[in-house]
Amino acid sequence: ASYNNIAVIYVKQEKYVEALASYEKCKAIRIKVLTHDHMSVATSYYNMAGIYETQGEYAKAREMLEASRAIMINLLGRDHADVSSLDQMMENMSAAAAETVHEAGASDAVEFHDTDGDYIGFVLSSGTVQAWVNGVLQISHLTSCSIDPSSGKVTDALGTSTVPVETRAFTLAALTALLTLGNVSISNETEDLEKLRAATIHEVAPAEVLESIPDDFEALSSKELKAMLKEWGVDTSDCFEKSDLLAKVRSLL
């Protein structure tokens, strides 16, 4: 039997560590024989993502899905139905990651999708701030954090996340309040936060974004609107209808 078939058997037996090892061996063989940009390799990444998701390891699952998606885009094109299906899966995964954070017993939380698409959560629980990434607890007791209001960069011991420009003012203001409640040392906190909080969308939206909005944007499909907003770094995870996407675009005008 092939490594892929062996992996399937392990999955049915809920032996996920063994299944991942078999899928990894299968992927390595497929890359060697077929080259990396092949649909069979994309399938291997997809299968591995499924196991990681089952185990609640959303960051690793997303990494696998993004690898599969990159191959599919190269072979099938960005507008192919299979690519759209993966996009939807990643959105659903972000929602699952958020639910994991909520189930952790947080008394308060600030959550956002950063410009890389990762789900970031800062949670205040029993007086202590935790840091979550894609539904996985990364820091159980956050003691220091750097906030750069002008760039939207939030840096802790794990690295840096960037808050999308559209929600930057409110997210950073809320995060500053939560970190203060959790006695977290904040550096780079300046009066710029107050300026951002009061800023209008015209002040934070880049001029090139405003100039690139087509006059007939309301005639665009949901997929086209979503792609356009994503290109500008606008979070669309809360958009479920075309009207929601249109509202996002109008907020930039």
Disulfide bonds with the S-S distance in Angstrom:
none
